[in-house]
Amino acid sequence: MENIKLNKTYQINPKAAEITIVLKKILKALEQAAELEPEFLCNLELVLREMLANAIEHGCSLAAAQSSNQQNLKVKIKVKLSSSILELSVQDPGPGFNWLKQDLKNMPKFQARGRGLKIICKLSNQLNFNQSGNKIKAKFYL
């Protein structure tokens, strides 16, 4: 039986300014729940920042274009920490994307876009998407 140290859900409006606010809350909660190395926390911050930026930029903007009720547009974040695994998941209200067509191994050179998912893949131990592609889960083995 896995010892759960932290199991929290957060929700933010699709605004870039809210990313830093929720990141501070999540990192503080993780630091209080477990002794994590500063380098690991830095990597977590980068991964979560990329996940949230993608959700807001891509998922929420598509959902906003398709919906007349923009009050319900929220990004959901789940953080689950046990003694051996940290799981971060981010879900947006958008239609998702075809993640099966993404090359997560090779970084695009000299391109302004396309690095976020590759950074997440590189820094996490396991990366999963739901079928529709509007929820991403990154796992880190401790």
TORVEX-802126 format. One record per residue: x, y, z of N, C-alpha, C in turn; residue number from 1; residue in three letters. Coordinates in pm, whole numbers, plus 32768, in hexadecimal, padded with zeros to 4 digits. Layout:
BEGIN
SITE   n_east   n_north   n_up   ca_east   ca_north   ca_up   c_east   c_north   c_up     i    aa
SITE        X         Y      Z         X          Y       Z        X         Y      Z   NUM   Ala
...
END
This chain:
BEGIN
SITE   n_east   n_north   n_up   ca_east   ca_north   ca_up   c_east   c_north   c_up     i    aa
SITE     8055      7F89   8000      8000       8000    8000     8059      807C   8000     1   Met
SITE     8043      80D4   7FA3      8092       814D    7F90     8068      81B6   7FF7     2   Glu
SITE     80C9      81F4   8036      80B0       825D    8098     809C      82E2   8050     3   Asn
SITE     8021      8314   804D      8002       8392    8009     8027      8406   8066     4   Ile
SITE     8082      845A   8037      80AF       84CE    8085     8064      854D   8060     5   Lys
SITE     8035      8552   7FE3      7FEE       85C8    7FB4     7F90      859F   7F44     6   Leu
SITE     7F16      85CF   7F49      7EB4       85B4    7EDF     7E5A      862F   7ED6     7   Asn
SITE     7E7E      868B   7E7A      7E36       870A    7E71     7E0A      8725   7DE2     8   Lys
SITE     7D9B      876C   7DD8      7D69       879A    7D57     7D60      8832   7D59     9   Thr
SITE     7D89      886D   7CEC      7D86       88FE    7CDC     7D38      891D   7C5C    10   Tyr
SITE     7D05      8996   7C55      7CBD       89C1    7BDE     7CDE      8A54   7BC5    11   Gln
SITE     7CFF      8A75   7B48      7D1F       8AFF    7B28     7CD0      8B2D   7AAD    12   Ile
SITE     7CC1      8BAF   7AA4      7C89       8BEC    7A2C     7CF4      8BE9   79BF    13   Asn
SITE     7CCB      8BE9   7942      7D2D       8BE0    78D6     7D75      8C65   78BB    14   Pro
SITE     7DC2      8C90   791D      7E0F       8D0C    7912     7EA0      8CED   7936    15   Lys
SITE     7EFB      8D1D   78E4      7F8A       8D02    78FA     7FB7      8D30   7985    16   Ala
SITE     7F80      8D9D   79B7      7FA7       8DD2    7A39     7F89      8D71   7AAB    17   Ala
SITE     7F28      8D19   7A98      7F03       8CBB    7B02     7F64      8C45   7B0C    18   Glu
SITE     7FB4      8C30   7AA4      8013       8BC1    7AA6     8076      8BD0   7B19    19   Ile
SITE     80B4      8C44   7B25      8118       8C5A    7B8F     80DA      8C4C   7C19    20   Thr
SITE     8061      8C7C   7C29      801E       8C75    7CAC     8007      8BE4   7CD5    21   Ile
SITE     7FD0      8B94   7C7B      7FB4       8B08    7C9E     8036      8AB8   7CAB    22   Val
SITE     809B      8ADA   7C5C      811C       8A95    7C69     8157      8AA8   7CF4    23   Leu
SITE     8151      8B21   7D27      8184       8B3C    7DAE     813B      8AE9   7E17    24   Lys
SITE     80B7      8AE0   7E0A      8067       8A90    7E68     808D      89FD   7E61    25   Lys
SITE     809B      89C9   7DE8      80BB       893B    7DD6     8146      891C   7E0A    26   Ile
SITE     81A8      896E   7DE8      8231       8955    7E16     823B      895F   7EAD    27   Leu
SITE     81F3      89BD   7EE9      81F3       89C9    7F7B     81B7      894C   7FBB    28   Lys
SITE     8148      891C   7F84      8108       88A3    7FBA     8165      882B   7FAD    29   Ala
SITE     81AB      881F   7F3D      8209       87AF    7F2A     827D      87B7   7F8B    30   Leu
SITE     82B3      882F   7FA0      8322       8840    7FFD     82F9      881F   808C    31   Glu
SITE     827D      883D   80AF      824D       881E    8136     8231      878A   8147    32   Gln
SITE     8210      8746   80DA      81EB       86B8    80E2     8263      865A   80DD    33   Ala
SITE     82D0      8686   809E      8344       862D    808D     83C2      867F   8079    34   Ala
SITE     8432      863F   8098      84B4       867D    807E     84DC      865E   7FEE    35   Glu
SITE     84D2      86C3   7F9A      84F3       86B2    7F0D     856A      870C   7EEB    36   Leu
SITE     85C1      86D9   7E98      863A       8722    7E70     8615      87A2   7E24    37   Glu
SITE     8661      880E   7E38      8646       888A    7DF0     8647      887A   7D57    38   Pro
SITE     86A2      882A   7D22      86A6       8814    7C91     8627      87CE   7C61    39   Glu
SITE     85F7      876D   7CB0      857C       8726    7C8E     8505      8787   7C8E    40   Phe
SITE     84FE      87DD   7CF3      8493       8840    7CFA     8498      88A2   7C84    41   Leu
SITE     8510      88C6   7C5C      8520       891E    7BE8     84EB      88DA   7B69    42   Cys
SITE     850B      885A   7B58      84D8       880E    7AE5     8440      8801   7AEA    43   Asn
SITE     840B      87E9   7B62      8379       87E0    7B72     8336      8863   7B4B    44   Leu
SITE     8370      88D0   7B76      8337       8953    7B55     8335      8968   7ABE    45   Glu
SITE     83A2      8944   7A7B      83A8       8953    79E9     8340      88FB   79A4    46   Leu
SITE     8336      887E   79D0      82D5       8821    7994     8247      8854   79A8    47   Val
SITE     8226      8878   7A20      819D       88A7    7A3D     817F      892A   79F5    48   Leu
SITE     81E2      8982   79ED      81CF       8A01    79A5     81AF      89E5   7911    49   Arg
SITE     81F8      8987   78D5      81DF       8963    7849     8155      8924   7837    50   Glu
SITE     8130      88CB   7894      80AE       888A    788D     803D      88F1   7894    51   Met
SITE     804A      894E   78F1      7FE2       89B4    7903     7FDE      8A17   788E    52   Leu
SITE     8052      8A3E   785E      8057       8A9A    77EC     8015      8A5A   7772    53   Ala
SITE     8030      89DB   775A      7FF1       8995    76E9     7F5A      898E   76FB    54   Asn
SITE     7F2E      896F   7775      7E9E       8965    778F     7E58      89EA   7775    55   Ala
SITE     7E95      8A56   77A2      7E58       8ADA    7790     7E61      8B07   76FE    56   Ile
SITE     7ED7      8AFC   76C4      7EEB       8B2E    763C     7E9E      8ADF   75D3    57   Glu
SITE     7EA1      8A5C   75E0      7E64       8A08    7579     7DD7      89DB   759F    58   His
SITE     7DCA      8997   7610      7D49       895F    7637     7CDF      89C6   7655    59   Gly
SITE     7D00      8A28   76A7      7C9C       8A8C    76CD     7C7B      8AEA   765B    60   Cys
SITE     7CDC      8B0A   7608      7CBD       8B64    7598     7C61      8B1F   7534    61   Ser
SITE     7C75      8A9D   751E      7C1B       8A53    74C5     7B90      8A46   7503    62   Leu
SITE     7B8C      8A2A   7586      7B0B       8A1E    75CB     7AC1      8AA3   75C9    63   Ala
SITE     7B09      8B12   75DB      7ACA       8B96    75DA     7A8F      8BB6   7552    64   Ala
SITE     7AD4      8B8C   74EA      7AA3       8BA5    7462     7A24      8B56   7444    65   Ala
SITE     7A13      8AE5   748A      79A1       8A8D    7470     792E      8AA0   74D3    66   Gln
SITE     7942      8AF3   7539      78DE       8AFF    75A3     78B2      8B90   75B5    67   Ser
SITE     7833      8BA0   75D2      7802       8C27    75F0     780E      8C44   7686    68   Ser
SITE     781A      8BDD   76D8      7824       8BED    7768     78B6      8BDC   7793    69   Asn
SITE     78FF      8C49   7797      798D       8C41    77B8     79A7      8C43   784E    70   Gln
SITE     793F      8C53   789E      794D       8C50    792F     7976      8BC5   7960    71   Gln
SITE     794F      8B5E   7917      796B       8AD5    7941     79F4      8AA2   7915    72   Asn
SITE     7A40      8AF5   78D0      7AC3       8AC9    78A1     7B25      8ACA   7916    73   Leu
SITE     7B4D      8A55   7941      7BAB       8A45    79B0     7C12      89DC   798B    74   Lys
SITE     7C88      89EB   79C2      7CF1       8987    79B5     7CFB      8941   7A3C    75   Val
SITE     7CF5      88BC   7A3A      7CFB       886D    7AB5     7D85      882E   7AC3    76   Lys
SITE     7DBB      8838   7B3B      7E40       8801    7B58     7E32      87A1   7BCE    77   Ile
SITE     7E6B      872B   7BC0      7E6D       86CB    7C2F     7EFD      86AA   7C50    78   Lys
SITE     7F19      86A6   7CD1      7F9E       8686    7D03     7F8F      8614   7D66    79   Val
SITE     7FD3      85A6   7D4C      7FCD       8533    7DA6     805C      8506   7DC1    80   Lys
SITE     8080      8506   7E40      8106       84E2    7E6A     8101      846E   7ECC    81   Leu
SITE     814A      8405   7EAC      8159       8395    7F08     81EE      838C   7F2A    82   Ser
SITE     8214      8326   7F73      82A0       8317    7F98     82F9      82F7   7F20    83   Ser
SITE     82C0      82C6   7EB3      8313       829F    7E41     82EE      82E0   7DBB    84   Ser
SITE     8279      8320   7DB2      824D       8359    7D32     820A      83E2   7D48    85   Ile
SITE     8227      843D   7CEE      81DE       84BB    7CE7     8196      84BE   7C61    86   Leu
SITE     8114      84D8   7C65      80C3       84E3    7BEB     808C      8570   7BE1    87   Glu
SITE     80A2      85AE   7B6D      8069       8630    7B4F     800E      8620   7AD7    88   Leu
SITE     7F93      864D   7AE1      7F3B       8647    7A6C     7EF9      86CF   7A58    89   Ser
SITE     7EE7      86F0   79D9      7EA8       876E    79B2     7E40      874E   7949    90   Val
SITE     7DC6      8782   795F      7D59       876C    78FF     7D1C      87F3   78DB    91   Gln
SITE     7D07      8806   7859      7CC8       8881    782A     7C41      8860   77EB    92   Asp
SITE     7BEB      88C5   77D6      7B65       88AC    779F     7B61      88A1   7707    93   Pro
SITE     7BD4      88A7   76C7      7BD9       88A3    7635     7BBD      881A   75FB    94   Gly
SITE     7BB6      8811   7577      7B99       8793    7534     7C0E      8732   7533    95   Pro
SITE     7C84      8760   7558      7CF9       870A    7559     7D43      870F   74D4    96   Gly
SITE     7DA7      86B7   74C8      7DF6       86B1    744E     7E23      8621   7439    97   Phe
SITE     7E51      8603   73C2      7E7D       857B    73A3     7F0D      8569   73D4    98   Asn
SITE     7F1A      853F   744F      7F9F       8530    748C     7FEC      84BC   7450    99   Trp
SITE     7FA8      845F   740E      7FED       83EF    73D0     8046      841B   735B   100   Leu
SITE     8028      848F   7323      8076       84C1    72B2     80EE      8515   72DF   101   Lys
SITE     8100      8526   7360      816C       8579    7393     81EE      852A   739E   102   Gln
SITE     825A      8564   736F      82E0       852B    7380     8318      8567   7400   103   Asp
SITE     8313      851B   746D      833E       8550    74EE     83D2      853A   7509   104   Leu
SITE     8416      84FA   74B0      84A4       84DC    74C5     8501      8546   748C   105   Lys
SITE     84E2      8577   7415      853D       85D2    73CF     8512      8663   73DE   106   Asn
SITE     856E      86B4   740E      8554       8743    741D     855C      8788   7396   107   Met
SITE     84FD      87DD   7378      8506       8828    72FB     8574      8892   7306   108   Pro
SITE     85C5      889B   72A2      8631       88FE    72A3     8603      897B   725A   109   Lys
SITE     8627      89EC   7294      860E       8A6D    7256     8579      8A88   723D   110   Phe
SITE     8524      8A52   7293      8495       8A6C    728A     8466      8AB0   730A   111   Gln
SITE     840A      8B0B   72FC      83D9       8B55    7371     8378      8B03   73C5   112   Ala
SITE     833F      8A9A   738C      82D9       8A4C    73D2     82FC      89B8   73CF   113   Arg
SITE     82B8      896A   7422      82C7       88DA    741D     8325      889F   7484   114   Gly
SITE     8355      88F1   74E0      83B5       88BD    7542     8374      8893   75C6   115   Arg
SITE     8301      88CC   75E6      82C3       88B4    7669     82AC      8822   768A   116   Gly
SITE     826A      87D8   7632      824F       874A    764C     82D1      86FA   7653   117   Leu
SITE     8332      8720   7604      83B1       86D8    7605     83FC      86EF   7688   118   Lys
SITE     83F4      8768   76BD      8431       8785    773F     83EC      8734   77AC   119   Ile
SITE     8367      8730   77A9      831B       86E2    780B     8342      8650   7803   120   Ile
SITE     834B      861B   778A      836F       858F    7775     83FC      8573   77A9   121   Cys
SITE     8457      85CD   7790      84E4       85BB    77B7     84F5      85BE   784F   122   Lys
SITE     84AC      8614   7892      84BF       8626    7922     846C      85C8   7978   123   Leu
SITE     8403      858C   7940      83B0       852F    798E     83DA      849F   796F   124   Ser
SITE     83B2      8444   79C7      83D0       83B6    79B1     8368      8371   795A   125   Asn
SITE     82EE      83A4   795E      8282       8368    790F     821F      83D6   78EB   126   Gln
SITE     81EE      83D1   7870      8190       8436    7840     811B      83F0   77FE   127   Leu
SITE     80A1      8417   7826      8027       83DC    77EE     7FC4      844A   77CC   128   Asn
SITE     7F6F      842D   776B      7F00       8484    7745     7E80      8433   774C   129   Phe
SITE     7E0F      8478   7763      7D90       8432    7754     7D74      8423   76BF   130   Asn
SITE     7D0D      83D9   769E      7CF1       83B9    7612     7CDC      8436   75BC   131   Gln
SITE     7C93      8497   75F2      7C76       850E    75A1     7CEC      856F   7599   132   Ser
SITE     7D4B      8563   75F6      7DC0       85B9    75F1     7DB2      863E   7639   133   Gly
SITE     7D4F      864A   7692      7D41       86C7    76DD     7D6A      86B7   7770   134   Asn
SITE     7DA6      8645   7790      7DDB       862D    7816     7E63      85EA   7808   135   Lys
SITE     7EC5      8621   7850      7F4D       85EC    784F     7F73      85C8   78DE   136   Ile
SITE     7FB9      8558   78ED      7FE9       852D    7970     807D      850D   7966   137   Lys
SITE     80CB      854E   79BC      815B       8534    79C3     8179      84F0   7A48   138   Ala
SITE     81C7      8484   7A42      81EE       843D    7ABC     8285      844B   7AD1   139   Lys
SITE     82A8      8457   7B50      8334       8461    7B78     834D      83F8   7BE3   140   Phe
SITE     83B2      83A6   7BCF      83D5       8340    7C31     8439      837B   7C93   141   Tyr
SITE     841B      836E   7D12      846F       83AA    7D7A     84D2      8347   7DB3   142   Leu
END
